[in-house]
């Protein structure tokens, strides 16, 4: 007798197997989920799965205790290579921004801030650019 598939919707993928069992209310908590997985009571795509944090993706089928669930991801599936390229592009952009900030910091580092007198709280900027004579 084939059990009926119960769809479980998740917002993003991958999701860890122990978290999925909690979300689907197949176990009472995370500790129980880890125990039943490590003892071999959980099937992933009709194979016994012992990894507690096994990554579960869209359309994977999990069987436990007579219940069969199918993972449905509500977000569009994104290619991992696209994510990697985006991370590299973000890193390069941050490096360029940091280099630009350090250039402006070097320009302002020639200026000295001094107080004219203790009674005045206004700082006075002296120095700045050096004069060039020809």
Secondary structure, 3 states (H helix, E strand, C coil): CCCCEEEEEECCCCEEHHHHHHHCCCCCCHHHHHHHHHCCCCEECCEECCCCCCEECCCCEEEECCEEEEEEECCCCCCHHHHHHHHHHHHHHHHHHHHHHHHHHHHHCCEEEEECCCCCCCEEEEECCCCCCC
